[in-house]
Amino acid sequence: MTDTPNNQPGQEGSMSMKTKAIQSPYDYYLLMQQLEEHGKNVYGERFRIDDIDRPVVVKLLAYFLQDEKIAAAEGIDLHKGILLTGKIGCGKTSLMTLMRPLAPESYRAHMVSCREISFEFSRIGYDAISRYSKNAFFPYTNVPRVHCFDDLGLEQSVNYWGNNCNVMGEILLSRYDLFISNKMITHVTTNLNSEELEEFYGNRLRSRMRAMFNLIAYNINTADKRN
């Protein structure tokens, strides 16, 4: 990585000084430009990567490109998934969607709304939990599917034939077991902070989430991209 791209206007806060000094096969300044252009093609001309969000983007780029040196400098464990947290409208879903093509096909996350999963449970019951956990493997292989569960915490508590179930809590607990046994990777986006996640899903799951995920948080002052 050359010094010139990292010193372009608007880039000063995107990487730590330690990270800037690391040699990488990737030009992160160019990648930012390409990602923003791709975002405009997908989401319209108003799409942008604000300067305040660039540290988050650098971490995600390093993760999905499997750039070991930059990931290590940014505190990212490439063997875990991503827990991307930030306030409503900051662009979490859009950014995770734009990152998908960077990953090899077998590691390309299937984006699914947690609300949709809760409605699915109300229709078909516990098969919905199995679909996203013990049955979440490519056909005829032991290769696990990567899922990105979008908007964790916004799903409703649902009943199936009188049985109330914290659907996403059960799915994540099952995927934790499969993370340990089969290296199953899970990504999550959420508006909740760690205390709210614990209140919603309990301490048992929160402790497992620490093992499953790299926590990447948007700056609290990031803009609402919906405006």
Beta strands, then each sheet from edge to edge (+ up, - down):
strand 1: 81-85
strand 2: 110-113
strand 3: 147-152
strand 4: 158-160
strand 5: 163-165
strand 6: 186-190
strand 7: 213-217
sheet 1: 2+ 3+ 6+ 1+ 7+
sheet 2: 4+ 5-
end
